[in-house]
């Protein structure tokens, strides 16, 4: 059963649409300990591997949304649930391995200032 935090901050799906055509999406939602979990990332095959990447843009928007709207301390993804290409995208965006040794990659939102969020969205850190 959802708690008050879940009710106030439901799982959100951010869509990438160009000229009325669905390109991809990313799903984020609250988790334990003021964390935000990125649970889904999808890009249509015809849009994969383009530069600038749709996946990277969606991850950047997920970081921005988590920082501005969900008030989380970090956003994370379970690396075991991603392939090597996606892990590389997350790392380029500034996601770090969990120091406790879990299979989690995380982006520290509390330490991020507006310039850092701008760099995360563009892929520079």
C-alpha positions as CSV (number, residue, x, y, z in Angstrom):
1,X,0.0,0.0,0.0
2,X,1.5,3.4,-0.9
3,X,2.5,5.7,1.9
4,X,1.9,9.5,1.9
5,X,5.1,10.2,0.0
6,X,4.1,7.8,-2.8
7,X,0.7,9.5,-3.0
8,X,2.3,12.9,-3.2
9,X,4.9,11.8,-5.7
10,X,3.6,9.0,-7.9
11,X,5.6,7.2,-10.5
12,X,6.0,9.5,-13.6
13,X,6.6,8.6,-17.2
14,X,8.4,11.2,-19.2
15,X,7.8,10.9,-23.0
16,X,10.0,11.9,-25.9
17,X,7.8,13.0,-28.8
18,X,8.9,14.6,-32.1
19,X,6.4,15.9,-34.6
20,X,3.7,14.0,-32.9
21,X,5.6,10.7,-33.0
22,X,6.5,8.7,-29.9
23,X,10.3,8.2,-29.7
24,X,10.9,6.9,-26.2
25,X,10.2,7.2,-22.5
26,X,11.7,7.1,-19.0
27,X,9.9,6.2,-15.8
28,X,10.9,7.6,-12.4
29,X,9.3,7.3,-9.0
30,X,10.0,7.6,-5.2
31,X,11.9,4.9,-3.4
32,X,13.2,4.3,0.1
33,X,15.4,6.8,2.0
34,X,14.5,9.9,-0.1
35,X,15.9,8.1,-3.2
36,X,14.3,8.2,-6.6
37,X,14.4,5.1,-8.8
38,X,14.7,5.1,-12.6
39,X,12.8,2.0,-13.5
40,X,12.2,2.1,-17.2
41,X,14.1,3.5,-20.2
42,X,12.8,2.8,-23.7
43,X,13.7,4.2,-27.1
44,X,12.2,3.0,-30.4
45,X,14.7,1.0,-32.5
46,X,14.7,3.5,-35.3
47,X,15.9,6.2,-32.9
48,X,18.6,4.2,-31.1
49,X,22.2,5.2,-31.5
50,X,21.5,8.7,-32.9
51,X,23.6,11.7,-31.9
52,X,22.6,13.4,-29.7
53,X,21.1,10.3,-28.1
54,X,17.5,10.0,-27.2
55,X,18.4,7.7,-24.2
56,X,20.9,10.3,-22.9
57,X,18.4,13.1,-23.2
58,X,15.7,11.1,-21.4
59,X,18.2,10.2,-18.6
60,X,19.0,13.9,-18.3
61,X,15.3,14.8,-18.0
62,X,14.9,12.1,-15.4
63,X,17.7,13.7,-13.3
64,X,16.2,17.1,-13.8
65,X,12.7,15.9,-12.8
66,X,13.9,14.0,-9.8
67,X,15.9,17.0,-8.5
68,X,13.2,19.6,-9.1
69,X,10.0,17.8,-8.4
70,X,10.6,14.7,-6.2
71,X,13.1,16.3,-3.7
72,X,15.1,13.2,-3.6
73,X,18.7,12.7,-2.3
74,X,19.7,10.7,-5.3
75,X,18.4,9.0,-8.4
76,X,19.4,5.4,-9.0
77,X,19.2,2.5,-11.4
78,X,20.0,-1.1,-10.9
79,X,22.9,-1.8,-13.2
80,X,22.1,-5.5,-13.3
81,X,18.9,-4.6,-15.1
82,X,20.6,-2.6,-17.8
83,X,22.8,-3.6,-20.7
84,X,26.4,-2.4,-21.2
85,X,25.3,0.4,-23.6
86,X,22.8,1.8,-21.1
87,X,25.3,1.5,-18.3
88,X,27.7,3.5,-20.3
89,X,25.1,6.2,-20.9
90,X,24.3,6.4,-17.1
91,X,28.0,6.7,-16.3
92,X,28.5,9.4,-18.9
93,X,25.7,11.3,-17.3
94,X,27.5,11.2,-14.0
95,X,26.0,8.1,-12.3
96,X,28.4,6.5,-9.9
97,X,28.8,2.9,-8.6
98,X,27.4,2.3,-5.2
99,X,30.3,2.5,-2.6
100,X,28.6,-0.3,-0.7
101,X,29.2,-2.8,-3.5
102,X,25.6,-3.3,-4.7
103,X,24.7,-3.4,-8.4
104,X,23.3,0.2,-8.1
105,X,24.4,3.2,-10.1
106,X,23.4,6.5,-8.5
107,X,23.4,10.2,-9.2
108,X,23.7,12.4,-6.0
109,X,20.9,14.9,-6.3
110,X,21.5,16.7,-3.0
111,X,25.0,17.7,-4.1
112,X,23.9,18.8,-7.5
113,X,23.6,22.6,-8.1
114,X,21.9,24.0,-11.2
115,X,25.1,24.1,-13.3
116,X,25.7,20.5,-12.4
117,X,22.2,19.6,-13.5
118,X,22.9,21.4,-16.8
119,X,26.1,19.4,-17.3
120,X,24.3,16.1,-16.5
121,X,21.6,16.8,-19.1
122,X,24.2,17.5,-21.7
123,X,26.4,14.6,-20.7
124,X,29.3,16.5,-19.2
125,X,30.2,16.2,-15.5
